[in-house]
Amino acid sequence: MDTSSYVLLPAFLVAALFFFCAVPQVANAGITRHYKFNIVSINVTRLCRTKSMVTVNGQFPGPPVVAREGDHLLVKVVNHVSSNITIHWHGIRQLRNGWADGPSYITQCPIQTNDTYVYNFTITGQRGTLLWHAHFRELRATVHGALVILPPHNSSYPFPKPYKEVTILLGEWYNTDPEAIINQALQTGAAPNVSDAYTINGLPGPLYNCSAKDTYRLKVKPGKTYLLRVINAAVDDDLFFTIANHSVIVVEADATYVKPFETELLLISPGQTTNVLLKTKPIAPNAKFFILARPYSTSLGAIDNTTVAGILEYKTSSNSSKSKRLPVVRPPLPPINATSVAANYSSRFRRLVNAHFPANVPQKVDKNFYFTVGLGTSPCPKNQTCQGPNGTKFAASINNNSLVLPSTAILQSYYFKKSNGVYTSNFPRFPPKPFNYTGTPPNITFVAKGTKVAVLPFNASVEVVLQDTSILGIERHPLHLHGYNFYVVGQGFGNFDSKNDPKNYNLVDPVELNTVGVPSGGWVAIRFFADNPGVWFMHCHFDVHLNWGLAMAWIVLDGKHPNEKVLPPPSDLPKC
């Protein structure tokens, strides 16, 4: 069976097919679902290369987690490999329960070899498509999968019911170990080698050498509507996505319904998800159609030399030999650095707002933050030759602070009031040294390093302006906030103007996301209520930038009432 796409199945059958622990068939919302993730190494062959990779349950991509809004999940992770690991449930709010969030050394210590940890959480007020992935070094490259949250029983989608639902998981393939690649880059200070291919549901497709047999095929019937759950699980790239001669209707982003709009092109950042409706042609055409994805990037040295391809083909009564002879139509894709295309696409998103799905957009702001994001450098250690810019090491930062992960988890330190020597609470609210952020870069490119957090009162209304910088070249950065959704109230190019730009904010129906692309050479403004106490990570979802330090953490203080306080830690919480 193709584990990358599925018809909506009863929960017990999904579990059996994907080697999960048996769970009862869904009868009512709010059931407890048990899953087991065995972290194991297997040999996988792609592009005529066989390599060992870390996986969940021996699957690449990993098995989908399928639940309903209101369900309680118990995911037992058993680590059988030599590397430490954690699992992050990307986009799940984890209300008062950062212990189940997963980022290593932020909310938990990693699960060590031969150890076990149970992620115990409830899906509250969320439905749609998300993803799960490893949150320890570069293991996300192979340890990831779809997280599908169905609406409660007796609820329906705010769009016509699709004939079938299909998951399309975009990823990357490395011929060598991605852990070794990033470790070498961190040692030398150079940028890491890029992946050797992109993948659709783990398959690179026919446009790569020695890969025609490893092609994802989406077989459809004429005159039907399919819900495509498109996920970008790539490690380091935004991806353009398109299907030849077919348009789609966007209905959801990051597990939040949006006002539907039609498009022939998607742009999805790592960690983002987009649900679209694909209406097939009424009569099966005499052709097959490429499904393509390739990067969007404005980083220095970006080269568009790789494209993943799947094939959409219509099921017909004709024999398979005729189908094999049908021509394959290839769609156009924008240039790799098509920033105007990216901006136009992003500007089309509006949240679906109605009585069933109200928007709680902060109209006033208690706490303002202005965060510059981008690349910089750190000095080369003595007696070492470094391969970064001008003999330095690449680094990255927010407000010139490059995160240093502590040796114990920040949430544990905070909860048990043992923060001394672990972190400080003085993360800068504004850039420490203002400059023309998108103009001529400054001569000094060094970043400061430290483990600093920003503290928020419970339920404060917060605005964060994320400003790209040109220190080592402008670049789009996908910023992900753990534990929260946020509203994207404004965005633009150049430097943010605090007097004039807020006049154009959308405070009525801004899109609600958990991961947003900071425009290349521009800014984006987000708002949220700090109503989820605990420690919450915010970082660039390019793993290379995360490894270079483009990250920070928030501490949201407890409220006054019992249901506004962080839950106690579980007894099996891993130790450092």
C-alpha positions as CSV (number, residue, x, y, z in Angstrom):
1,M,0.0,0.0,0.0
2,D,1.2,3.5,-0.7
3,T,1.6,5.0,2.8
4,S,1.9,8.5,1.4
5,S,-1.7,8.9,0.4
6,Y,-4.8,7.4,1.8
7,V,-8.6,7.2,1.7
8,L,-10.2,8.2,4.9
9,L,-10.1,5.0,7.0
10,P,-11.3,3.9,10.4
11,A,-8.7,4.6,13.1
12,F,-8.0,1.0,13.9
13,L,-7.3,0.2,10.2
14,V,-5.0,3.1,9.8
15,A,-3.1,2.0,12.9
16,A,-2.8,-1.6,11.7
17,L,-1.6,-0.6,8.2
18,F,1.1,1.7,9.6
19,F,2.3,-0.5,12.5
20,F,0.9,1.6,15.2
21,C,-0.5,0.2,18.4
22,A,-4.1,-1.0,18.0
23,V,-6.7,1.7,18.8
24,P,-10.5,1.5,18.8
25,Q,-12.5,2.6,15.8
26,V,-13.5,6.2,15.9
27,A,-17.0,6.4,17.3
28,N,-17.0,9.6,19.3
29,A,-14.8,12.7,19.5
30,G,-12.3,12.8,22.4
31,I,-11.0,9.2,22.3
32,T,-7.5,8.3,23.4
33,R,-5.3,7.1,20.6
34,H,-2.1,5.1,21.2
35,Y,0.8,5.2,18.8
36,K,4.3,3.7,19.0
37,F,7.3,5.2,17.3
38,N,10.3,2.9,17.2
39,I,13.3,4.9,16.2
40,V,15.4,2.5,14.1
41,S,18.0,2.7,11.3
42,I,17.2,1.1,8.0
43,N,18.9,1.0,4.5
44,V,17.1,3.0,1.8
45,T,18.0,3.2,-1.9
46,R,17.4,6.3,-3.9
47,L,19.3,7.7,-7.0
48,C,21.1,4.3,-7.1
49,R,22.6,5.0,-3.7
50,T,21.9,2.9,-0.6
51,K,22.4,4.5,2.7
52,S,21.5,3.9,6.3
53,M,19.0,6.4,7.7
54,V,17.2,7.0,11.0
55,T,13.4,6.4,10.7
56,V,10.3,5.9,12.6
57,N,9.0,2.3,12.3
58,G,11.3,1.7,9.4
59,Q,9.4,4.0,7.1
60,F,10.6,7.0,5.0
61,P,8.7,9.3,5.2
62,G,7.4,8.2,8.6
63,P,3.9,7.0,9.3
64,P,1.0,9.5,9.3
65,V,-0.7,10.3,12.6
66,V,-4.4,10.5,12.0
67,A,-6.7,11.8,14.8
68,R,-9.8,14.0,15.4
69,E,-10.1,17.3,17.0
70,G,-10.5,16.7,20.7
71,D,-8.6,13.4,20.7
72,H,-6.0,12.5,23.4
73,L,-2.8,11.2,22.0
74,L,-0.2,8.9,23.7
75,V,2.8,8.5,21.5
76,K,5.4,6.1,22.9
77,V,8.8,6.8,21.4
78,V,11.4,4.1,21.9
79,N,15.0,5.1,20.8
80,H,16.9,2.1,19.3
81,V,19.6,4.2,17.6
82,S,22.9,5.6,18.8
83,S,21.8,9.2,18.3
84,N,19.6,11.1,20.8
85,I,16.2,12.3,19.5
86,T,13.1,14.2,20.3
87,I,9.8,14.5,18.3
88,H,8.0,17.8,17.8
89,W,4.3,18.0,16.9
90,H,4.6,21.0,14.6
91,G,1.7,23.4,15.0
92,I,0.0,21.6,18.0
93,R,-0.6,24.3,20.6
94,Q,0.2,22.0,23.6
95,L,-1.9,24.1,26.0
96,R,0.0,24.4,29.3
97,N,1.9,21.3,28.3
98,G,5.3,22.3,26.8
99,W,6.5,18.9,28.1
100,A,5.0,17.3,25.0
101,D,6.3,20.0,22.5
102,G,9.7,18.4,21.7
103,P,12.4,20.9,20.9
104,S,15.6,19.5,22.4
105,Y,17.1,21.5,25.3
106,I,14.2,24.0,25.1
107,T,11.2,22.0,26.6
108,Q,12.9,18.6,27.2
109,C,16.2,16.8,27.3
110,P,16.6,14.4,24.4
111,I,15.5,10.8,24.5
112,Q,18.8,8.9,24.8
113,T,19.7,5.5,23.3
114,N,17.6,2.7,24.6
115,D,15.3,5.1,26.5
116,T,11.6,5.7,26.1
117,Y,9.4,8.8,26.4
118,V,5.6,9.1,26.0
119,Y,4.3,12.3,24.4
120,N,1.0,12.8,26.1
121,F,-1.2,15.6,24.8
122,T,-4.8,16.5,23.7
123,I,-5.7,18.2,20.5
124,T,-7.8,21.2,21.5
125,G,-9.6,23.5,19.1
126,Q,-7.5,22.5,16.1
127,R,-8.2,20.6,12.9
128,G,-6.5,20.3,9.6
129,T,-3.1,19.3,8.3
130,L,0.1,19.6,10.3
131,L,3.3,17.5,10.5
132,W,5.5,15.9,13.1
133,H,9.3,15.7,12.9
134,A,12.5,15.1,14.9
135,H,13.7,18.2,16.7
136,F,17.3,17.2,17.3
137,R,20.1,18.4,15.0
138,E,19.5,17.2,11.4
139,L,17.4,14.1,12.1
140,R,14.3,16.0,10.7
141,A,15.7,15.1,7.2
142,T,14.5,11.5,7.6
143,V,12.3,11.5,10.7
144,H,9.1,13.2,9.8
145,G,5.5,12.5,8.8
146,A,2.0,13.9,8.3
147,L,-0.2,14.9,11.2
148,V,-3.8,14.9,10.0
149,I,-6.5,16.2,12.4
150,L,-10.0,15.5,11.2
151,P,-13.0,17.7,12.3
152,P,-15.1,16.4,15.2
153,H,-17.9,14.0,14.4
154,N,-21.1,15.8,13.2
155,S,-18.9,18.6,11.9
156,S,-18.0,19.2,8.3
157,Y,-15.5,21.0,6.2
158,P,-16.4,24.6,5.2
159,F,-16.1,23.5,1.6
160,P,-17.6,20.7,-0.5
161,K,-16.8,17.2,0.7
162,P,-13.9,15.8,-1.4
163,Y,-14.1,12.5,-3.2
164,K,-10.8,11.5,-1.7
165,E,-8.0,12.9,0.5
166,V,-4.4,12.6,-0.4
167,T,-1.2,13.6,1.5
168,I,1.7,15.1,-0.5
169,L,4.8,15.3,1.6
170,L,7.6,17.3,0.2
171,G,11.1,16.5,1.5
172,E,14.8,16.2,0.7
173,W,17.2,13.3,0.0
174,Y,20.9,13.3,0.9
175,N,23.2,10.7,-0.6
176,T,25.4,11.2,2.5
177,D,24.4,11.5,6.2
178,P,22.9,14.9,6.8
179,E,24.2,14.8,10.3
180,A,27.7,14.5,9.1
181,I,27.2,17.3,6.6
182,I,26.0,19.8,9.2
183,N,28.7,18.7,11.7
184,Q,31.4,19.4,9.1
185,A,29.9,22.7,8.3
186,L,29.8,23.8,11.9
187,Q,33.4,22.7,12.3
188,T,34.7,24.5,9.3
189,G,32.4,27.5,9.4
190,A,31.3,27.0,5.8
191,A,27.8,26.6,4.4
192,P,26.8,22.9,4.3
193,N,26.4,20.9,1.1
194,V,22.9,21.0,-0.3
195,S,20.7,17.9,-0.7
196,D,21.0,15.7,-3.7
197,A,17.3,15.7,-4.5
198,Y,13.9,16.8,-3.4
199,T,11.2,14.2,-2.9
200,I,7.4,13.7,-3.1
201,N,6.4,11.2,-0.5
202,G,10.0,10.0,-0.3
203,L,10.4,9.6,-4.1
204,P,12.7,11.9,-6.2
205,G,11.0,11.2,-9.6
206,P,12.1,10.9,-13.2
207,L,14.0,14.2,-13.6
208,Y,16.9,12.9,-11.6
209,N,19.4,10.3,-12.8
210,C,18.6,6.7,-11.9
211,S,15.3,7.6,-10.4
212,A,12.5,7.0,-12.9
213,K,11.3,4.0,-10.9
214,D,11.1,6.1,-7.8
215,T,8.3,8.3,-9.0
216,Y,5.2,9.3,-7.0
217,R,2.0,8.8,-9.0
218,L,-1.3,10.4,-8.2
219,K,-4.1,8.4,-10.0
220,V,-7.3,10.3,-10.2
221,K,-10.8,9.8,-11.7
222,P,-12.4,12.4,-14.1
223,G,-14.9,14.8,-12.7
224,K,-13.9,14.4,-9.0
225,T,-12.7,16.7,-6.3
226,Y,-9.6,15.7,-4.3
227,L,-8.3,17.3,-1.1
228,L,-4.5,17.5,-1.3
229,R,-2.8,17.9,2.0
230,V,0.5,19.5,0.9
231,I,3.3,19.6,3.5
232,N,6.8,21.0,3.2
233,A,9.1,18.8,5.3
234,A,12.2,19.9,3.4
235,V,15.2,20.8,5.6
236,D,16.4,24.0,4.1
237,D,14.2,25.3,1.3
238,D,11.0,27.1,0.4
239,L,9.4,25.2,-2.5
240,F,7.3,26.3,-5.4
241,F,4.7,23.6,-6.2
242,T,2.5,23.1,-9.3
243,I,0.5,20.6,-11.3
244,A,0.6,20.9,-15.1
245,N,-2.6,22.1,-16.7
246,H,-4.5,22.1,-13.4
247,S,-5.4,24.8,-11.0
248,V,-6.2,24.2,-7.3
249,I,-8.3,26.1,-4.7
250,V,-6.5,26.9,-1.5
251,V,-8.7,26.3,1.5
252,E,-6.4,25.9,4.4
253,A,-2.9,27.0,5.7
254,D,-1.2,25.7,8.8
255,A,-4.4,23.9,9.9
256,T,-6.5,27.1,9.7
257,Y,-9.2,27.6,7.1
258,V,-8.7,30.5,4.7
259,K,-10.9,32.3,2.3
260,P,-10.7,30.1,-0.8
261,F,-8.8,31.3,-3.8
262,E,-7.7,29.7,-7.0
263,T,-4.1,29.4,-8.1
264,E,-1.8,27.4,-10.4
265,L,1.2,27.8,-8.1
266,L,1.8,27.2,-4.4
267,L,4.7,28.5,-2.3
268,I,5.3,26.5,0.9
269,S,8.0,27.1,3.5
270,P,9.5,24.3,5.5
271,G,7.1,23.5,8.3
272,Q,4.1,25.0,6.5
273,T,1.1,23.1,5.2
274,T,-1.5,24.0,2.6
275,N,-4.7,22.1,1.9
276,V,-6.0,22.6,-1.7
277,L,-9.0,21.3,-3.7
278,L,-8.1,19.7,-7.0
279,K,-11.0,19.4,-9.4
280,T,-10.1,16.9,-12.1
281,K,-11.1,17.4,-15.7
282,P,-14.6,16.0,-16.7
283,I,-13.2,13.7,-19.4
284,A,-9.9,11.9,-19.1
285,P,-7.3,13.7,-21.3
286,N,-4.9,11.9,-23.6
287,A,-1.9,13.0,-21.5
288,K,-0.3,12.7,-18.1
289,F,0.8,15.7,-16.0
290,F,3.9,16.5,-14.1
291,I,3.6,17.4,-10.4
292,L,6.7,19.6,-9.8
293,A,8.4,21.3,-6.9
294,R,11.6,23.2,-6.8
295,P,13.1,25.9,-4.5
296,Y,12.5,29.5,-4.1
297,S,15.6,31.2,-2.7
298,T,17.4,34.6,-2.8
299,S,20.4,33.4,-0.7
300,L,23.9,34.0,-2.0
301,G,24.9,31.4,-4.6
302,A,21.4,29.9,-5.0
303,I,21.3,27.8,-8.1
304,D,18.1,26.1,-9.4
305,N,19.5,22.8,-10.5
306,T,17.1,20.3,-9.1
307,T,13.3,19.6,-9.5
308,V,11.3,16.8,-8.0
309,A,8.6,15.4,-10.2
310,G,5.6,13.2,-9.6
311,I,2.9,12.3,-12.2
312,L,-0.8,12.9,-12.1
313,E,-2.6,10.4,-14.4
314,Y,-6.2,9.7,-15.0
315,K,-7.7,6.3,-14.4
316,T,-9.4,5.0,-17.6
317,S,-10.7,1.8,-19.0
318,S,-8.0,1.7,-21.6
319,N,-5.2,-0.8,-21.1
320,S,-2.0,0.1,-19.3
321,S,0.2,-0.1,-22.4
322,K,-1.7,2.9,-23.9
323,S,-1.3,4.8,-20.6
324,K,2.5,4.3,-20.7
325,R,2.6,5.9,-24.2
326,L,0.7,9.0,-23.2
327,P,2.8,12.2,-23.3
328,V,3.7,13.9,-20.0
329,V,2.9,17.6,-19.9
330,R,5.4,19.8,-18.0
331,P,4.3,23.0,-16.3
332,P,6.4,26.2,-16.1
333,L,7.8,27.3,-12.7
334,P,9.1,30.7,-11.7
335,P,12.8,31.4,-11.5
336,I,14.5,30.4,-8.2
337,N,14.7,34.1,-7.1
338,A,11.1,35.2,-8.0
339,T,10.5,37.4,-5.0
340,S,7.7,39.3,-6.6
341,V,5.9,36.0,-7.3
342,A,6.4,35.0,-3.7
343,A,5.1,38.3,-2.4
344,N,2.0,38.3,-4.6
345,Y,1.2,34.7,-3.5
346,S,1.6,35.4,0.2
347,S,-0.6,38.6,-0.1
348,R,-3.6,36.5,-1.2
349,F,-4.2,34.7,2.1
350,R,-7.1,35.8,4.3
351,R,-8.5,33.9,7.3
352,L,-12.0,32.4,6.9
353,V,-14.0,34.3,9.5
354,N,-17.6,33.3,10.4
355,A,-19.7,32.4,13.4
356,H,-18.1,28.9,13.6
357,F,-14.6,30.2,13.1
358,P,-14.2,33.6,14.7
359,A,-10.9,35.5,14.6
360,N,-9.5,36.8,17.9
361,V,-7.1,39.3,16.5
362,P,-5.5,41.6,19.1
363,Q,-6.7,45.1,18.4
364,K,-4.4,46.8,20.9
365,V,-0.9,45.7,21.9
366,D,0.6,45.4,25.4
367,K,4.1,44.3,24.3
368,N,5.9,45.4,21.2
369,F,9.0,43.7,19.8
370,Y,11.1,44.5,16.8
371,F,13.3,41.5,15.8
372,T,16.0,41.7,13.1
373,V,16.7,38.2,11.6
374,G,19.5,37.2,9.3
375,L,23.0,35.9,8.9
376,G,26.3,37.1,10.3
377,T,29.6,35.7,11.3
378,S,31.6,34.6,14.4
379,P,35.4,34.7,14.7
380,C,37.5,31.8,13.7
381,P,39.0,30.0,16.7
382,K,42.7,30.3,17.1
383,N,44.9,27.8,15.3
384,Q,42.0,26.9,13.0
385,T,41.3,27.8,9.3
386,C,37.6,28.7,8.7
387,Q,35.8,28.6,5.4
388,G,33.1,31.2,6.1
389,P,33.1,34.8,4.8
390,N,36.6,36.4,5.0
391,G,38.0,33.5,7.1
392,T,35.2,33.6,9.7
393,K,32.4,31.1,10.6
394,F,28.8,31.6,9.4
395,A,26.4,32.4,12.2
396,A,22.8,33.7,12.4
397,S,20.9,35.7,14.9
398,I,17.8,37.5,16.1
399,N,18.5,41.0,17.3
400,N,22.2,40.1,16.9
401,N,21.8,37.3,19.5
402,S,22.8,33.9,18.3
403,L,21.2,31.2,20.5
404,V,23.5,28.8,22.4
405,L,21.5,25.8,23.5
406,P,22.0,25.0,27.2
407,S,23.0,21.6,28.6
408,T,19.6,21.2,30.3
409,A,16.1,22.1,29.1
410,I,15.0,25.7,29.7
411,L,11.4,24.6,30.6
412,Q,12.7,22.3,33.3
413,S,15.0,25.0,34.6
414,Y,12.2,27.5,34.6
415,Y,9.6,25.2,36.2
416,F,11.9,24.1,39.0
417,K,13.2,27.7,39.5
418,K,16.8,26.7,38.7
419,S,17.6,29.1,35.9
420,N,20.9,30.3,37.2
421,G,23.6,29.4,34.8
422,V,21.1,28.1,32.2
423,Y,19.6,31.2,30.7
424,T,19.1,34.9,31.3
425,S,15.8,36.9,30.9
426,N,17.2,39.8,28.9
427,F,16.6,39.0,25.3
428,P,16.6,42.4,23.5
429,R,13.2,43.8,22.5
430,F,14.8,45.9,19.8
431,P,18.0,45.7,17.7
432,P,20.9,46.7,20.0
433,K,22.6,48.7,17.2
434,P,20.1,50.2,14.7
435,F,21.3,50.4,11.1
436,N,19.8,50.5,7.6
437,Y,18.6,46.8,7.8
438,T,17.9,46.3,4.1
439,G,20.4,48.8,2.7
440,T,24.2,48.8,2.5
441,P,25.3,46.2,5.1
442,P,27.5,47.3,8.0
443,N,31.2,46.5,8.1
444,I,31.0,44.6,11.4
445,T,29.2,41.2,10.9
446,F,30.0,39.5,14.2
447,V,27.0,38.3,16.2
448,A,26.8,37.9,20.0
449,K,26.1,34.5,21.5
450,G,24.1,33.6,24.5
451,T,21.1,31.8,26.0
452,K,18.6,34.6,26.5
453,V,14.8,34.5,26.7
454,A,12.0,37.1,26.5
455,V,9.4,37.1,29.3
456,L,5.7,37.8,28.7
457,P,2.9,38.3,31.2
458,F,0.1,35.8,30.9
459,N,-2.5,36.9,28.3
460,A,-0.6,39.9,27.2
461,S,-1.3,41.0,23.6
462,V,1.9,40.9,21.7
463,E,3.2,42.3,18.4
464,V,6.4,41.1,16.9
465,V,7.8,42.7,13.7
466,L,10.3,40.4,12.0
467,Q,12.8,42.3,9.9
468,D,15.0,40.7,7.3
469,T,18.6,42.1,7.2
470,S,21.1,42.4,4.4
471,I,24.3,41.8,6.4
472,L,25.3,38.8,4.3
473,G,22.6,39.3,1.7
474,I,18.8,39.5,1.9
475,E,17.0,36.2,2.3
476,R,13.5,34.9,3.1
477,H,13.4,33.2,6.5
478,P,10.5,30.9,7.6
479,L,10.0,31.7,11.3
480,H,8.1,29.1,13.4
481,L,6.6,29.9,16.8
482,H,6.0,26.8,19.0
483,G,2.9,26.6,21.2
484,Y,0.9,29.3,19.4
485,N,-0.8,30.4,16.2
486,F,-0.4,34.0,15.3
487,Y,-2.1,36.5,13.0
488,V,-0.1,38.0,10.1
489,V,-1.4,41.6,10.3
490,G,1.1,43.2,7.9
491,Q,4.1,42.7,5.6
492,G,6.1,44.7,3.1
493,F,9.6,45.4,1.6
494,G,12.3,47.6,2.9
495,N,12.6,48.7,6.5
496,F,9.5,48.6,8.7
497,D,8.1,52.1,9.3
498,S,6.6,52.1,12.8
499,K,4.6,55.3,12.1
500,N,3.1,54.6,8.7
501,D,3.1,50.8,8.1
502,P,0.7,50.0,11.0
503,K,-1.9,52.2,9.3
504,N,-2.3,49.5,6.7
505,Y,-2.6,46.5,9.0
506,N,-5.3,44.0,8.4
507,L,-7.0,43.5,11.8
508,V,-10.2,42.0,10.4
509,D,-9.3,38.7,8.6
510,P,-5.5,38.3,8.6
511,V,-4.2,34.8,7.9
512,E,-3.5,32.7,11.0
513,L,-0.3,30.7,10.9
514,N,2.3,29.0,13.0
515,T,5.1,29.5,10.4
516,V,5.6,32.6,8.4
517,G,8.0,33.6,5.7
518,V,9.8,36.8,6.5
519,P,10.0,38.5,3.1
520,S,13.4,38.7,1.4
521,G,14.5,42.3,2.0
522,G,11.3,43.0,3.9
523,W,9.4,42.6,7.1
524,V,6.3,40.9,8.5
525,A,4.2,41.8,11.6
526,I,2.5,39.2,13.7
527,R,0.2,39.4,16.7
528,F,-1.0,36.9,19.3
529,F,-2.3,36.7,22.9
530,A,0.2,35.1,25.3
531,D,-2.4,32.8,26.7
532,N,-0.4,29.6,26.8
533,P,2.0,29.5,29.8
534,G,5.4,27.9,29.5
535,V,8.6,28.0,27.5
536,W,8.1,28.3,23.7
537,F,10.7,28.2,21.0
538,M,10.8,30.6,18.0
539,H,13.3,29.9,15.2
540,C,14.0,29.8,11.5
541,H,12.8,26.6,10.0
542,F,15.8,26.3,7.8
543,D,17.8,23.8,9.8
544,V,21.1,25.3,8.8
545,H,20.0,28.7,10.2
546,L,18.7,27.1,13.3
547,N,22.1,25.3,13.8
548,W,23.8,28.7,13.3
549,G,21.7,30.2,16.1
550,L,18.7,32.0,14.4
551,A,16.4,31.2,17.3
552,M,15.2,32.4,20.7
553,A,12.7,31.4,23.4
554,W,9.7,33.0,25.1
555,I,8.7,32.4,28.7
556,V,5.0,33.1,29.2
557,L,4.3,33.4,32.9
558,D,1.5,31.6,34.7
559,G,-1.8,33.3,35.1
560,K,-3.7,33.7,38.4
561,H,-6.1,30.7,38.0
562,P,-5.3,27.0,38.2
563,N,-6.1,26.5,34.5
564,E,-3.6,29.2,33.6
565,K,-0.5,27.5,35.0
566,V,2.0,25.1,33.4
567,L,1.1,21.5,34.1
568,P,3.5,19.4,36.2
569,P,6.1,17.5,34.3
570,P,5.5,13.8,33.5
571,S,7.4,11.2,35.5
572,D,9.2,9.8,32.5
573,L,10.6,13.1,31.3
574,P,14.1,12.4,29.9
575,K,17.1,13.6,31.9
576,C,20.1,15.3,30.5
